[in-house]
Amino acid sequence: MAFRHLNELPLGDKVFRIELASDDDATVTLTLTGWHEEAPETLLASGALTLPLAEVPALRIALNRALRALALVADVAEPIPDRDVLRELFPGHGAPWVPQHEEDLTRRFHAGETIARIAARFGRTPDSVRTKLRELGHDPRRPEYCPPDGCLSWSRYASPALVGGAGETDGG
């Protein structure tokens, strides 16, 4: 799977080249060079990073974070948007929940699986999982008081006092 991807970016009197290349199925090399057009033999920037091809997915996230940091240091007004970073870290971010996932979420929650593990399984943020649990009538802070078929959540259901259920007993 040999490949070579080359991108040159002219910026005023400077040129920057980013090259991504691999000669085998095991490693990939990212090379950056930059020079003045009138003096191409004098490099302004140079460097290479070689890494195992299997580590590329994790490295993409790290490089994305590094680019955001560079944008902040250089005071660039438009760094890479946070939502793109979130989608890289959490592939399910922003996607609608489907009923099968809601059922699986509830089952895992009541089986004692941690919020972090559930979030990783669904590619969601932990806050997204907590929010969905609340919407479904489950209290992520107190699973012991919340039966698997749902518990009353003040944010989702009307108070029993408002619907006439407060103070009623089986005896009437």
N, C-alpha and C positions, 0 to 999 in steps of 0.2 A: 504494500500500500504506500508506495512512494508518492509524495506530493510536494508541491511548492506553491505557496500563495504569496504574492508580492504586492505591496501597496506603497506608492510614493505620494507624498503630500507636499507640494510646493507652498511655502509660506513666505511671501515677500521674496527676499534674496536668499532664502534658506530652503533646503530640501530635506525632508525626513523620509526614511524608508523603513518599513516594518515588513519583515519576512517571516513566514511560518513555513517550516520545511521538515520533511521526514524522509529518510532513505530506507527505512525498514518499518516493521509493525511494532517496534518496541519503544522508540523514543521520538520526540518532536523537539525542534529547536526554534525558539523565538529570537530573532535578531533585530536590533534597532540601530540605525546609523543616521547621522545628520551632518550636513555640511553647508557651507556657503557656495552659491552657484559659481562665483568667480574663483574659489579656491577649494575644489572638491577633494584635494589630497589632504586638507586639514580638517579633521573630523570635529564637529561640535558635540556630537553624542555618539556613543557606541557601546554595545553590550550584547551579550547573548545568554540565553537561558535554555538549558537542555534538561528535559525531564521525561520520566516514563510516560508513555501514551496513556496508560491506565489512570494517571493522576490528573489528566487534563480537566475532567469535570470539576474537581475540587479547586484546581488552579484558576479556572475561569472566575470563580467567586472571589478568590483572593486578588486576582488582577483587577476585577471590577472595583473592589474596595480600594485598591491602590490608585486606580484612576480617579476615583472620587476624592481621595486624599490629595492627589496632585492638583485637581481642579480647585480645591479649597486653598492650597498653598499658593497657587498661581492667581488666586482671586478671580477665577472664571465664574461668570454669572450663571451658567447653566451646566452644573454637574450632571452626571447620569442620574435620572430620576430614582427616588427611593422605591417606587413601585416595581421598577425593573429589577432592582436588587432583591426585593421581596419575592418576586416571581422566580428568580434564580434560586433562592434559598428554599422557598415554599411553592412548589409547582401548582398546588391547588389554590393559591391565593387569588381571591376575587371570583373564583368559579362558584356557581350555585351548588348547594348541597342537593343531592338526589335522595329520594326516600330510602333506598337501600343503604346508603351511607349513614343516614340519620339513625336507622335501626342498628347498624353495626356500631356506631358511635355510642349509642345508649347501652347496648349490650356490653361493650368493652369497659365503659365507665363503671357500670354496676358489677363487673367482674373484678374490679380493683386495679385495672390498668391505669398508669399515671397519665395525667393530661399531656405531659411532654411526649410520652411514647405514642399516645393517640394522635397527637398533632403530627408527629413524624410519619406515622402510618398513612395519614390522609394528605400529607404535603401542605398542611395548614399551619398557621401560627397558633401557639397555645391560647392566645386571647380569642382567636376565632372559634376554637373548640369550646372554650368556656361560654362564649356568647351563644353558640348554637345549643349547648346544653341548657342554658337558661331559657332560650326560646322554646325548647321542647318540654319545659316544665321540670327540669332537674337542676338542683343546686350544686354546682361544682365545689362549693366550699364545705358542704355538709352532706356527703353521699349517704351517710348512715341514717339520715332522716328522710331520705328520698327513695321511695319504692321504685322498682324498675318500670312500672307503668306510668310514672310521673308523679310529681308532687306539686302542690299549689305554689306558684311563684307569683309574688306580688306584682312583678313587672309584666306578667302575661295574663293572669286571671283576675277577675274581680274579687274583692274581699268577700268572704262568706257573710260578713256583717251587712254588706251592701245588698246582697241578694237574699237576705232573710234566713241565712243558715246559722248565724251565731247564736249560741246558747241553747239550740235545740238538742233534745236528747231522744233516745229511742223510745222512751215512754211517752213522749209528746208533751 
